[in-house]
Amino acid sequence: TVDAESLPATESLVRGGDASTARLINRLRDEGYAVLLLARVDAAGQRELHYMGRSDTAYMSKVTLTTYDLASGRPFGSPQRGTIEYTTLNADKKAEDVVGRLARESAEAIQNH
């Protein structure tokens, strides 16, 4: 397991804004990796919360996890999707809940392939 940002071979693809999935797949396959789990997180809005005399902002993000077989360059099954609604106080827990479930579903797709 490796984070794409920490790989010298992929850092420019991630940081340079040219994160073409095909280029990333080819680069990782050439580095000897077998599976790519690509997470896309898109902002989906926000709303103000007012409770017990306090205010906070709830943010919403749409998460898509796509798992690729690097040998073929094709996804394992369908992408896994979810929505996270969180505040600054519970962001880690909410991300673990939703992304953890999506990651388990992605792992099952690999096992069933």
C-alpha positions as CSV (number, residue, x, y, z in Angstrom):
1,T,0.0,0.0,0.0
2,V,1.3,3.4,-1.0
3,D,-0.1,6.9,-1.2
4,A,0.3,8.3,-4.7
5,E,1.6,11.6,-3.3
6,S,4.5,9.8,-1.7
7,L,5.7,8.0,-4.8
8,P,8.3,9.9,-6.7
9,A,7.0,8.3,-9.9
10,T,3.5,9.6,-9.4
11,E,4.0,12.8,-7.4
12,S,4.1,15.0,-10.6
13,L,0.8,13.4,-11.8
14,V,-0.9,14.2,-8.5
15,R,0.5,17.6,-7.8
16,G,0.9,18.9,-11.3
17,G,-2.8,18.9,-12.1
18,D,-2.3,16.3,-14.9
19,A,-3.7,13.4,-12.9
20,S,-4.8,11.5,-16.0
21,T,-6.0,8.1,-14.8
22,A,-4.5,6.3,-17.8
23,R,-1.1,7.8,-17.1
24,L,-1.3,7.0,-13.4
25,I,-2.3,3.4,-14.2
26,N,0.6,3.0,-16.6
27,R,3.1,4.6,-14.2
28,L,2.0,2.4,-11.2
29,R,2.0,-0.8,-13.3
30,D,5.5,0.0,-14.5
31,E,6.5,0.4,-10.8
32,G,5.2,-3.1,-10.1
33,Y,1.8,-2.3,-8.4
34,A,-1.2,-4.5,-9.1
35,V,-4.2,-2.4,-7.9
36,L,-5.0,1.3,-7.8
37,L,-7.8,2.6,-5.5
38,L,-8.6,6.0,-6.8
39,A,-10.6,8.3,-4.5
40,R,-12.4,11.3,-5.8
41,V,-13.9,13.8,-3.4
42,D,-16.1,16.6,-4.7
43,A,-17.6,19.4,-2.6
44,A,-21.4,19.1,-2.6
45,G,-22.4,22.1,-0.6
46,Q,-22.7,23.4,3.0
47,R,-25.4,24.6,5.4
48,E,-25.3,26.6,8.6
49,L,-26.2,24.9,11.8
50,H,-27.6,26.8,14.8
51,Y,-27.9,24.9,18.1
52,M,-27.8,25.7,21.8
53,G,-26.8,29.3,21.1
54,R,-23.9,28.2,18.9
55,S,-23.3,28.2,15.1
56,D,-21.3,25.8,12.9
57,T,-21.1,24.8,9.3
58,A,-21.9,21.4,8.0
59,Y,-20.1,20.5,4.8
60,M,-21.1,17.9,2.3
61,S,-18.8,16.0,-0.1
62,K,-19.5,13.3,-2.6
63,V,-17.0,10.5,-2.5
64,T,-16.3,8.0,-5.4
65,L,-13.9,5.1,-5.0
66,T,-12.8,3.4,-8.2
67,T,-10.6,0.3,-8.0
68,Y,-8.5,-0.5,-11.1
69,D,-6.8,-3.8,-12.1
70,L,-3.5,-2.3,-13.2
71,A,-2.7,-5.4,-15.5
72,S,-5.7,-4.7,-17.7
73,G,-6.2,-1.0,-16.9
74,R,-9.9,-1.6,-16.2
75,P,-12.0,-1.1,-13.1
76,F,-13.0,-3.9,-10.8
77,G,-16.8,-3.7,-11.0
78,S,-18.6,-0.4,-10.6
79,P,-17.3,2.7,-8.7
80,Q,-18.4,2.9,-5.0
81,R,-20.2,6.1,-4.1
82,G,-21.2,7.8,-1.0
83,T,-21.9,11.2,0.6
84,I,-20.3,12.6,3.7
85,E,-21.9,15.4,5.8
86,Y,-19.5,16.7,8.5
87,T,-18.4,19.6,10.6
88,T,-14.9,20.4,11.8
89,L,-15.6,18.5,15.0
90,N,-16.6,15.1,13.4
91,A,-14.9,15.1,10.0
92,D,-12.6,12.2,10.8
93,K,-15.3,10.0,12.2
94,K,-17.7,10.7,9.3
95,A,-15.0,10.1,6.7
96,E,-14.1,6.8,8.4
97,D,-17.7,5.7,8.4
98,V,-18.4,6.4,4.8
99,V,-15.0,5.8,3.2
100,G,-14.5,2.7,5.3
101,R,-17.7,1.2,4.0
102,L,-16.9,2.1,0.4
103,A,-13.4,0.6,0.8
104,R,-14.8,-2.7,2.1
105,E,-17.2,-2.8,-1.0
106,S,-14.2,-2.1,-3.3
107,A,-12.2,-4.9,-1.6
108,E,-15.2,-7.3,-2.2
109,A,-15.3,-6.3,-5.9
110,I,-11.6,-7.3,-6.1
111,Q,-12.2,-10.6,-4.4
112,N,-15.2,-11.4,-6.6
113,H,-13.4,-10.6,-9.8
